[in-house]
């Protein structure tokens, strides 16, 4: 097969050079994108009662499910593949994606009354749910050019599109909720977001959709896309099914408490997703070099733990002070659920960094089986919590399932991308112990939390700089001198 051009990101040095530029764009994106999401959620949490908030988050979870189904997994397959795709291949992938979208939109239109009865929500939501299917057409049109940009490591364009799209979404949804438009606010805001996002992406990466269904062009992508789509669907069931089930089982108020707790304790995930998204294309380019993959995995784990542990500690230790100040005292009843979900977030630091190793190494079937086990463990635990109506027990089971999978995942990845996990996370863990000790000492002498919090963060940063100086030096070197660092001895990273 003849390809149109050589992949511009074909060497490790070139990849790391682009990553250093993409890092700035994605960090800016993460701050602005999740900043908008954060402040929008604060408004909704303060403006809506838990039962109404629960309907909103369940609707957003449902929209996420539709997006996952529509994506088909071809986007990740395009990023993972070493050769550049031809225009004929892209046309065939788009055509198949459009067919699948049409089937989903038709099914949604016909099945909406059944969904309304099952969720036990107002029939006025019928046109709102049906409209979601129309809005998602723009997500289909966006998929191919966005993934081509990501293949080329042009993260600055993706960051611009996603930030402006999310800012527009939050502004529109806040205004419409304040004006009393209810669930319709979500659909209108999504339409504005996807339209703006699509316009920016096509402006920087023009691509004209063509209809041409040739399965010989699809088969090279099918094995990876089917596997990763299966993983995504099962992951969706694990993450979002408890939220969707809570509405008909124990009511919208329970769904509101669960959804808000996940959002609050999940704030460290904002940074984790930045790291994981940045390294995913790099995993694919070094998939035949286990030592290089181990080095990248170690850097991703260290970055996730270094930032995530501190943020998680602040969210948990000062929750009884932060929550009423920012979100309102009504959400203090959710704190037991927040505490029980904290171990799940720690596990997420590992799973988000290591699952891409399995994908890049072609271990899709193992990843699928592992996530399926994860879902089974989660559903069994969550089901027990639902039976007794205890959200805290449900959250503990949720966290336990994640930690079990982390152990299995680290064991498997040690053969594909070997790196010393405990030596990698020692710096962040010890720095956290220092910060926690400083916090308790100053809280004992009755200092204000606004003074204690930055002081604890300062001691954390100093301890981390001392304990992880080799890792920090390795990361800085890889960004400043990508070609040289790609040839360096990876053992120095862990010393």
C-alpha positions in Angstrom: 0.0 0.0 0.0 1.3 3.5 -0.9 1.0 6.2 1.7 0.7 9.9 0.8 3.5 11.2 3.1 6.0 10.2 5.7 4.8 10.7 9.2 6.4 14.0 10.4 6.6 12.6 13.9 8.6 9.5 13.0 11.6 9.9 15.3 11.7 10.0 19.0 13.7 13.2 19.0 11.2 15.0 16.8 8.3 13.7 18.9 9.8 15.0 22.1 10.5 18.3 20.5 6.9 18.6 19.5 5.8 17.4 22.9 7.8 20.3 24.5 5.7 22.7 22.5 2.5 20.7 22.9 3.1 20.6 26.7 2.7 24.4 27.0 -0.5 24.3 24.9 -2.0 21.5 26.8 -1.1 22.9 30.2 -2.8 26.2 29.1 -5.7 24.1 27.8 -6.1 22.2 31.0 -6.1 25.3 33.1 -8.7 27.1 31.0 -10.8 24.1 30.0 -11.2 22.7 33.4 -11.2 26.1 35.0 -14.4 26.8 33.0 -15.8 23.4 34.0 -14.9 24.0 37.6 -16.6 27.4 37.9 -19.6 26.2 35.9 -20.1 23.3 38.2 -19.8 25.7 41.2 -22.7 27.7 39.8 -24.8 24.6 39.2 -24.1 23.2 42.6 -25.1 26.5 44.3 -28.1 27.2 42.1 -29.6 23.7 42.0 -30.9 21.3 44.7 -29.2 17.9 44.8 -32.2 16.2 43.1 -32.1 18.7 40.2 -28.4 18.6 40.0 -28.6 14.8 39.8 -30.8 15.0 36.7 -28.3 17.3 35.1 -25.3 15.1 35.8 -27.2 12.0 34.7 -28.1 13.8 31.4 -24.5 14.7 30.9 -23.4 11.1 31.6 -25.9 10.0 29.0 -24.5 12.4 26.4 -21.0 11.0 27.2 -22.3 7.5 26.4 -23.6 8.6 23.1 -20.3 10.2 22.2 -18.4 7.0 23.1 -20.7 4.9 20.9 -20.4 7.4 18.0 -16.5 7.5 18.1 -16.2 3.8 17.2 -12.5 3.8 18.3 -11.1 4.8 14.9 -9.7 8.0 16.3 -7.4 6.2 18.7 -6.5 3.7 15.9 -5.4 6.6 13.7 -3.1 8.0 16.4 -1.7 4.6 17.3 -0.8 3.5 13.7 2.7 4.2 12.6 2.0 4.9 8.9 0.1 8.0 7.8 -3.5 7.2 6.5 -4.5 7.7 2.9 -7.4 9.8 1.8 -9.3 6.7 0.7 -8.8 5.2 4.2 -10.1 8.3 5.9 -13.1 8.4 3.6 -14.0 4.8 4.4 -13.5 5.4 8.2 -15.7 8.5 8.1 -18.4 6.7 6.1 -18.6 3.8 8.5 -18.6 6.2 11.5 -21.5 8.1 9.8 -23.5 4.9 9.3 -23.0 4.0 13.0 -24.1 7.5 14.1 -27.2 7.3 11.9 -28.2 4.0 13.6 -27.6 5.4 17.1 -29.5 8.6 16.3 -32.5 6.6 14.9 -32.5 4.3 17.9 -32.3 7.3 20.3 -35.3 8.9 18.6 -37.4 5.8 18.8 -36.3 4.7 22.2 -36.6 8.1 24.1 -40.0 7.4 25.6 -38.7 4.1 27.1 -35.6 5.9 28.5 -37.9 8.5 30.1 -40.0 5.9 31.8 -36.9 3.9 33.0 -35.2 7.0 34.5 -38.5 8.2 36.0 -38.1 11.8 34.8 -40.4 14.4 33.4 -41.8 13.6 29.9 -40.9 17.2 28.9 -37.3 15.8 28.5 -38.3 13.8 25.4 -37.4 16.5 22.8 -34.3 17.3 24.8 -33.0 13.8 24.6 -33.9 13.4 21.0 -32.1 16.7 20.2 -28.9 15.2 21.6 -28.7 12.8 18.7 -28.8 15.7 16.2 -26.2 17.7 18.1 -23.7 14.7 18.1 -23.5 14.9 14.3 -20.9 17.6 14.8 -18.8 15.3 16.9 -18.7 12.9 14.0 -17.6 15.6 11.6 -14.9 16.6 14.1 -13.4 13.2 14.7 -11.2 12.7 11.7 -9.5 16.1 11.4 -9.1 16.3 15.2 -7.3 12.9 15.3 -5.1 13.9 12.4 -4.0 16.9 14.4 -3.3 14.7 17.3 -1.2 12.3 15.1 0.8 15.3 14.1 1.2 16.4 17.7 -0.4 19.7 17.0 -1.8 20.0 20.5 -2.0 23.8 20.4 -4.8 23.7 17.8 -6.7 21.0 19.7 -6.2 23.0 22.9 -7.6 26.2 21.4 -10.6 24.4 20.0 -11.5 22.6 23.2 -10.9 25.6 25.5 -13.1 28.0 23.4 -15.7 25.3 23.0 -15.8 24.6 26.8 -15.9 28.3 27.6 -18.8 28.8 25.3 -20.6 25.8 26.7 -20.3 26.9 30.3 -21.3 30.5 29.5 -24.4 29.3 27.6 -25.5 26.7 30.1 -25.1 29.0 33.1 -27.1 31.8 31.4 -29.9 29.4 30.3 -30.1 27.6 33.7 -30.3 31.0 35.4 -33.0 32.0 32.9 -35.0 28.8 33.8 -34.7 26.7 30.6 -33.8 23.5 32.6 -32.5 20.5 30.7 -32.8 22.3 27.3 -29.8 24.3 28.5 -27.5 21.3 28.0 -28.5 20.7 24.4 -28.2 24.3 23.3 -24.9 24.7 25.1 -23.6 21.5 23.5 -24.6 22.7 20.0 -22.7 26.0 20.5 -19.7 24.1 21.9 -19.4 21.6 19.1 -20.0 24.2 16.4 -17.2 26.4 17.6 -14.9 23.5 18.2 -15.5 22.1 14.7 -15.0 25.5 13.0 -11.6 26.0 14.7 -10.3 22.5 13.9 -11.3 22.7 10.2 -9.7 26.1 10.0 -6.4 24.7 11.0 -6.7 21.2 9.6 -9.0 21.4 6.5 -10.5 18.0 5.6 -13.4 17.5 3.2 -15.6 14.5 4.2 -16.1 12.0 1.4 -18.4 9.0 1.3 -16.6 5.9 0.2 -17.0 2.6 2.0 -14.2 0.2 1.2 -13.6 -2.5 3.9 -10.1 -3.3 2.7 -9.2 0.2 3.9 -10.9 -0.3 7.2 -9.5 -3.7 8.2 -6.0 -2.4 9.1 -7.7 -0.2 11.7 -10.4 -2.6 12.8 -8.4 -4.8 15.2 -7.2 -1.9 17.2 -10.4 0.2 17.0 -12.7 -2.7 18.0 -10.5 -3.5 21.0 -10.1 0.0 22.2 -13.8 0.8 21.6 -14.7 -2.3 23.7 -12.4 -1.0 26.4 -14.0 2.4 26.3 -17.5 1.1 26.4 -16.7 -1.1 29.4 -14.9 1.8 31.0 -18.0 3.9 30.5 -20.2 1.3 32.2 -17.8 1.2 35.1 -17.6 5.0 35.5 -21.1 6.2 34.5 -23.5 3.3 35.1 -23.7 3.8 38.8 -24.7 7.4 38.2 -27.3 6.5 35.6 -28.8 3.7 37.8 -29.0 5.9 40.9 -31.7 8.1 39.4 -34.4 5.3 39.1 -33.1 3.2 42.1 -32.6 5.7 45.0 -33.7 8.9 43.3 -32.2 12.0 41.7 -30.9 13.4 45.0 -28.7 10.3 45.5 -27.4 10.7 41.9 -26.7 14.4 42.6 -24.6 13.5 45.7 -22.7 10.8 43.8 -22.1 13.0 40.8 -21.0 16.0 42.9 -18.7 13.8 45.0 -17.0 12.4 41.9 -16.6 15.9 40.4 -15.1 17.3 43.7 -12.7 14.5 44.5 -11.9 14.1 40.8 -10.2 17.5 40.4 -6.7 15.9 40.3 -7.8 14.1 37.2 -7.7 17.3 35.3 -3.9 17.2 35.4 -3.7 13.4 35.0 -5.6 13.6 31.7 -3.1 16.2 30.4 -0.2 13.9 31.1 -1.9 10.8 29.8 -3.0 12.6 26.6 0.5 14.0 26.0 2.3 10.6 26.3 -0.2 8.4 24.4 1.2 9.3 20.9 4.7 8.8 22.3 3.9 5.3 23.5 2.9 4.3 20.0 6.1 5.5 18.5 8.4 3.7 21.0 6.2 0.6 21.2 9.1 -1.7 20.0 11.5 -0.4 22.7 10.4 -1.7 26.2 13.1 0.4 27.9 11.9 3.6 26.3 8.3 2.8 27.1 9.3 2.1 30.7 11.0 5.5 30.9 7.9 7.3 29.5 5.6 5.3 31.9 7.8 6.3 34.9 7.7 9.9 34.0 3.9 9.8 33.5 3.4 8.1 36.9 5.7 10.5 38.7 4.0 13.5 37.2 0.5 12.2 38.1 1.5 11.4 41.7 3.5 14.6 42.2 0.6 16.9 41.4 -2.3 14.5 42.2 -1.3 13.5 45.7 -1.0 17.1 46.9 -4.3 18.2 45.4 -6.1 15.1 46.7 -4.7 15.8 50.2 -6.0 19.4 50.2 -9.4 18.3 48.9 -9.8 15.7 51.7 -8.1 17.3 54.6 -9.8 20.7 54.2 -13.0 19.5 52.7 -15.2 20.6 55.7 -13.9 24.1 55.2 -13.7 24.3 51.4 -17.1 22.8 50.5 -19.4 25.2 52.4 -17.2 28.2 51.3 -17.3 27.3 47.6 -20.2 25.0 46.9 -22.5 25.6 49.8 -23.2 23.9 53.1 -25.9 21.7 51.5 -23.1 19.5 50.1 -21.5 18.7 53.5 -23.7 15.6 53.6 -21.7 14.2 50.6 -18.3 14.3 52.5 -18.4 10.6 53.6 -18.8 9.7 49.9 -15.9 12.0 49.0 -13.6 10.4 51.6 -14.5 6.9 50.4 -13.8 7.8 46.8 -10.3 9.2 47.5 -8.5 5.8 47.1 -10.2 5.4 43.7 -8.5 8.6 42.6 -5.1 7.4 43.7 -5.7 4.3 41.6 -6.6 6.5 38.7 -3.1 8.0 38.8 -1.8 4.5 37.9 -4.5 3.2 35.5 -4.5 6.4 33.3 -0.7 6.1 32.8 -0.3 2.3 32.4 -3.3 1.4 30.2 -1.8 3.3 27.2 1.2 1.0 27.6 -1.1 -2.0 26.9 -2.7 -0.3 23.9 0.7 0.7 22.4 2.1 -2.8 22.9 -0.9 -4.4 21.2 -2.3 -5.9 24.4 -5.8 -4.9 23.5 -7.4 -8.2 24.4 -5.8 -8.3 27.8 -6.8 -4.7 28.4 -10.4 -5.6 27.5 -10.4 -8.6 29.8 -8.9 -6.6 32.6 -11.4 -3.8 32.3 -14.2 -6.3 32.1 -13.1 -7.8 35.4 -12.9 -4.2 36.8 -16.5 -3.7 35.7 -17.7 -6.9 37.3 -15.9 -6.0 40.6 -17.4 -2.5 40.5 -20.9 -3.6 39.7 -20.9 -6.2 42.4 -19.7 -3.7 45.0 -21.9 -0.9 43.7 -24.9 -3.3 43.5 -24.4 -4.2 47.2 -24.3 -0.5 48.1 -27.5 0.2 46.1 -29.3 -2.7 47.8 -28.7 -1.3 51.2 -29.0 2.3 50.0 -25.6 3.3 51.3 -23.7 5.6 49.0 -20.6 5.5 51.2 -20.4 1.7 51.0 -20.9 1.9 47.3 -18.0 4.4 47.1 -15.7 2.1 49.1 -16.4 -0.8 46.8 -15.8 1.5 43.8 -12.3 2.4 45.2 -11.4 -1.2 46.2 -12.1 -2.5 42.7 -9.8 0.2 41.3 -7.0 -0.7 43.6 -7.2 -4.4 42.8 -7.0 -3.6 39.1 -3.9 -1.4 39.7 -2.0 -4.3 41.2 -2.8 -6.5 38.2 -2.0 -3.7 35.8 1.4 -2.9 37.3 2.3 -6.6 37.3 1.5 -7.0 33.6 3.1 -3.8 32.5 6.4 -4.8 34.2 7.0 -7.2 31.3 6.1 -4.6 28.6 7.6 -1.4 30.0 9.7 -2.3 33.0 10.3 0.5 35.6 10.6 0.5 39.4 7.1 1.7 40.5 7.9 2.1 44.2 11.1 4.0 43.6 9.3 6.2 41.1 6.5 7.2 43.6 8.7 7.4 46.8 9.4 11.1 46.3 5.8 12.2 46.1 4.7 9.9 48.9 7.3 11.0 51.4 6.7 14.7 50.4 3.0 14.1 51.2 3.9 12.7 54.6 6.0 15.8 55.3 3.1 18.1 54.2 0.6 16.2 56.3 2.8 16.4 59.4 3.3 20.2 58.9 -0.5 20.6 58.4 -1.4 18.7 61.6 1.2 20.6 63.7 0.0 24.0 62.6 -3.7 23.1 62.9 -3.0 21.9 66.5 -1.8 25.4 67.4 -5.0 26.9 65.9 -3.6 28.6 62.9 -6.0 29.4 60.1 -6.4 26.9 57.3 -5.7 29.6 54.7 -2.2 30.1 56.3 -1.6 26.3 56.9 -2.5 25.2 53.4 0.1 27.2 51.4 2.7 26.4 54.1 2.0 22.7 53.7 2.2 23.1 49.9 5.6 24.8 50.3 7.1 22.0 52.4 5.7 19.5 49.9 7.4 21.2 47.0 10.7 21.5 48.8 10.6 17.9 49.8 9.7 16.8 46.3 12.6 18.8 44.8 15.1 17.1 47.1 13.7 13.6 46.9 13.0 13.5 43.1 15.8 15.7 41.7 16.9 13.0 39.2 13.4 12.5 37.8 12.9 16.3 37.6 16.2 16.7 35.8 15.3 13.9 33.4 12.0 15.4 32.5 13.5 18.9 32.0 16.3 17.5 29.9 13.8 15.5 27.7 12.0 18.7 26.9 15.0 21.0 26.4 17.3 18.5 24.6 14.9 15.9 23.1 17.4 14.1 20.8 20.1 13.8 23.5 17.7 12.7 26.2 16.2 10.0 24.0 19.6 8.3 23.9 20.3 8.7 27.5 20.5 5.9 30.0 17.0 5.5 31.5 18.4 4.1 34.7 19.5 7.6 35.7 15.8 8.5 35.9 15.2 6.2 38.8 18.5 6.7 40.7 
